[in-house]
Amino acid sequence: MVGKSLKKWWPVFVLPTFAAFIIGFLWPFIWGIYLSFCKFTTVKDVVWVGLANYKKIMIGGDFSHAFWLTVVFAFVSSILINVLAFSIALALTKGFKGTNAFRTVFFMPNLIGGIVLGYIWQTLLNGLLSMWGQPLLKLSATNGFIGMIVLLLWQQIGYMMIIYVAGLNNVSPDLIEAAQIDGATASQILFKIKIPMIMPSVTICTFLTLTNGFKMFDQNLSLTGGDPGKKSQLLALNIYDTFYGRSGPQWKGIGQAKAVVFFVLVVVIALIQLRSTSSKEVQA
């Protein structure tokens, strides 16, 4: 009876969520793509300009700088976060006392909001660097880049560590015991058994860290604000600055075009990453 009722009434339950999805996501997304080909200040004074906004993106140097800085930032942060998170997870699955406390401590930074986290680290780094008479935001863009890397590592390592701990705990002890009986070394067990067996965890963590690196906005805004001279400005902040920080109807269209390019970039890289890591997963 329950199954028949579900088959009969499932549209009633699905419709509200589906309607919310269309109203809150799908329609704004389609409308946003259309606006990227227009010049406007509000949605009531839209003027079609074709590919003019995309041409201005390619000419403007601020977008290309933010683009390559974001690519480098996303890949560097992703590699460092995953290597460190896996190393910590490996240490915390050795069975020594106090591992739950360590897991909690490492995970806690992930609970802090990005804006708050950025201001906390701004205070810490400025206080540290001011010992040499130079606060963070008055230094080169390289120092701002390193500051953002440190911030993101501190925030996300604990979350990825939890995922790796779950993956390592699911590795069959029989496989490890059999390898030890056959004379496998610790490094061979790690690279030939543990890492291949936790590739689903690697896929998830790599996807999360890459996309988080590309989408990072609030930490960038609060930590450096793009200073000095917008040289530490990542793509999300660059789009925000173009859309809201400049006057004139042409800038909103350019900002919208940047957002579309940004979306395509993140989707393409995420799909490539998912395909490359998923292909290495081992069926248990």
Salt bridges, closest charged atoms under 4 A:
ASP62 OD2 - ARG246 NH2 3.06
ASP62 OD2 - LYS258 NZ 3.37
ASP241 OD2 - LYS230 NZ 2.92
